[in-house]
Amino acid sequence: MKKAPAPERAKRHTQANDTTVSTYGERLDSLRAALLNAGVEPANSDALLARLPDAESKPIRFGTASKPNSKNGWLIAYYDRGLPFVVVAGDWATGAEMKWVSSNVNAMSPAEQREVKRRIAEARRAREQEQAHQWEQAATHAARCWHSCTPADPVHGYLQRKGIQPHSARQQGRELVLLLTDFSGKAWSLQTIDEAGNKRLMAGGRKAGHFVVVDGPDYPARILICEGYATGCTLAELDPAALVLAAVDAGNLKAVATGARNRWPDAEIVVCGDDDRQTPGNPGVTAARAAAIAAGALYALPEWPDEAPLHLSDFNDLHQWQKGAA
């Protein structure tokens, strides 16, 4: 199961120095340390800091250590008398954010503190506009790629191994392609799955609150929401009358379930969770229960026979194991 970023990685960090850092080099050193302390790790810190003047009052993007080619990092700087004064930065992939101020905020006058807050709010608005622009560009690219794909081959290696039909999947080369949409049907992102089962979300695409429509009617009386596509296909084959939505991972279940409740207020909604029995805290069950409560929905888990292996976790695992045990 692909998990949401761990809470400890999604930091919100404000760095204010105890004393004013006066020289340009000192401020760069302080800023470099603040980025790392907040979990915003550039692929190349020196190259990023060399671009700092380009970030004055507008966001720039940069590669991070974990994804050097994706430009998930963003940074906005504000200068005062030729020196960086306020810097706001973050990593869209992990949710980490950092606010750096060159001097001790508590030692500032009320007017200076108001100016810092104004610039941070300005930076937040600029970052949100940049993020929305990035998502829209990715959405256009996702729709274009989706329409260029062909229907999925029923004998694709992943489908055969999971014992499922293609349903809504398409194919490009040897990869299955899944479309992530919203409740209006707008394309937002893609997920690809190769024959070995390796899954990859499109860089820059928006996942939160979006989902894969696996199969089912446009006007459903019953909606099943799960994490992964293979689980969704199994559910669709077991309950053909239901609309089945795959949220991609546990962290997205709540947003999809509450969105489905708003879209279909009278439908029966069932959140079909993964049972991560061997993972501390059982994140699949925890997320499914929370999503069901938030959406006023039911939730269901696989019912394991006593002899079922412990590594099995979802409805597809159970169905496949039962077929082999029969």
Secondary structure, DSSP 8 states (H G I E B T S, - for coil): ------TTTS-EEEEE-SS---SHHHHHHHHHHHHHHTT--BS-HHHHHHTGGGGBTS-EEE-BSS-TTTT-EEEEEEEETTEEEEEEEEETTT--EEEEESS-GGGS-HHHHHHHHHHHHHHHHHHHHHHHHHHHHHHHHHHHHHHH-EE--TT-HHHHHHT---TT-EEETTEEEEEEE-TT--EEEEEEE-TT--EEE-TT---TT-EEEEE--SS-SEEEEESSHHHHHHHHHH-TTSEEEE-SSGGGHHHHHHHHHHH-TTSEEEEE----TTSTT-HHHHHHHHHHHHHT-EEE-----TTS-TT--SHHHHHHHHHHH-
